[in-house]
Amino acid sequence: MRIAMYEPEIAGNVGAVLRLCACLGVGVDLIEPMGFEWDDRRVRRAAMDYIDHVEIRRHAGFAEFQDTLGSGRLVLFTTKTTRSAYDCTYRPDDVLLFGKESAGVPQAVADACSERVRLPMRSEVRSLNVATSAAIALSEALRQTDMLPR
């Protein structure tokens, strides 16, 4: 299982996801362009020394990223669906995809995904922070597949 971030814009969010994935033993795919310089100290500040404990793959664009998927499914977390993330049956080779903070993913990327799910929340609010969403989603997917670290 892996986390993929589509054109992330905020270094601190990427750092938080890297730390999450280091703790849970999951790799991260970063689909460029990103909204910050990769050597930005804010990424390291948020990820701290955990960045040395996570596999990071950077991809020049979505097409290049797709070429690395193999048989893994793309599961898109989006506010533009009604299907709950808790109604999805996750697989060990799934890639959990999160869109950019300001706009999510374009329709062509959404169409390339096997599953589209949303995290349930109150209707009065738009969305969770992407790092928070990744933590909730990854925990559920790892729980279902019995892949949580012991």
N, C-alpha and C positions, 0 to 999 in steps of 0.2 A: 504494500500500500504506500501511496505517496500523496503529498499535497502539491498542487500546482497553483501558482499565482499568475494571473494574466495581467501583464503590464502594470504591476504595482506602482503606486505613486508616492507612497510615504515610507521612508526608510525605517522609521520606528515600528511600523506594522510588519515589515519584512523581518526585522530583528526579532520581534516577539514570536512570529511564526517559526523562525529558525530555532529559537530556544525551545518552543513547544515540541518541535519535531525531534530535537536532540534528546529531550527528556523521554519521549515516547518511542524513539527508535525508528523514525520514519524519514525518508528522504524528501527533499524539496526541489521542485522544478520552478524556475523563474523564467517567465516568458517575456522577452523584451519587445519594445523598449520600456525601460523603467523611468519613473519620474524623478530620478536622483542618480548621482554618480555612485557606482558600486563601491568605491572606496570611501564613501561617506562614513564618517566616524559615528554617525547616529545609528547605523546598522549594527556596528560592533558594540555600541553602548547598550542597545536594547538586547542584543543576543549575548553579550558579555563573552566569557570564555566558552560558552556552549557552542559557539559557531564552529569550534574545532571538533565537535562531536556529531555533526550532521552532514550527510551527503548532499551537496548542492549541485544542481545541474542548471546551467544557463542556456537559454535557447534564443536565437536571433529573431524568432517570430513563431507564430502559431503553427505554421506548416512544418517547420523544423521540429517543433515539439511533438507534433502528431506522429512524425516518423519514428519516434522513440517508444511509442506506446505498446507495440506488440499486441498481445491479446487483451491487455487491460482495458477496462471500461472507463470512460470519462463520466464522472458524476458531478454535474454542475449545481452549485449552491447559488440560488437566485431568489430574488423577491418576486420574479415574474412568473410564478407558477403557484398552484394551490396544493400540490402534493407535499405532504409533510416528510421531512427527512427521516422521521421515525417510522414511516411506512415503507421505507426502502430496505431491501435486503442487500447488505454490502458483501463484497467478495474480497479475498485477500490481495488480489492484483488490481483493485480499483485505484484510480487517481481522482482525488477530490479536488475539483477546480473551483477557484474563487476569482471573481472579476476585479477589475480596478475599482478603487474606492469611489471615484466620481461617477462612473457610468456602467459598471458591470462588464459584460462582454457584448460584442456585436452579435446580431442575429446569426450570422454564418458560423460563429463559434458555438453558440447555443445549439444550432442545428447539428453540429458534429458530436454532440454529447449523447451518450446512451440513456442517461437519466437526468432529470431536472427536478430538484427538490428545494424546499425552503425550510428554514428553521421557524417554527411557530412563535409568534409574538403578538402582542396587543396591536390592534388596528390603529391606535392613535400615534404610533411611531413607525418610521420608515424601515430602519435596518439596524443591525448590530455592527460593531466594529469588525473589520475583516479578521483580525487576529482572534477576537472572541468567538466569532463564527467558526473559524478553523478549529479552535479548541473543542467546542461543543460537538462539531461534526466528526472530528477525528476520534474523539473519545467514544462516541456511539459506534462508529464503524469498527474500531478496534475491539470494542466490547463484543459486538455481534460476531466477529470473526475469531474470537478468543486469542487476539494478538496483543492485548494489553500487557505491558511489562509486569513482571511479578515482583 
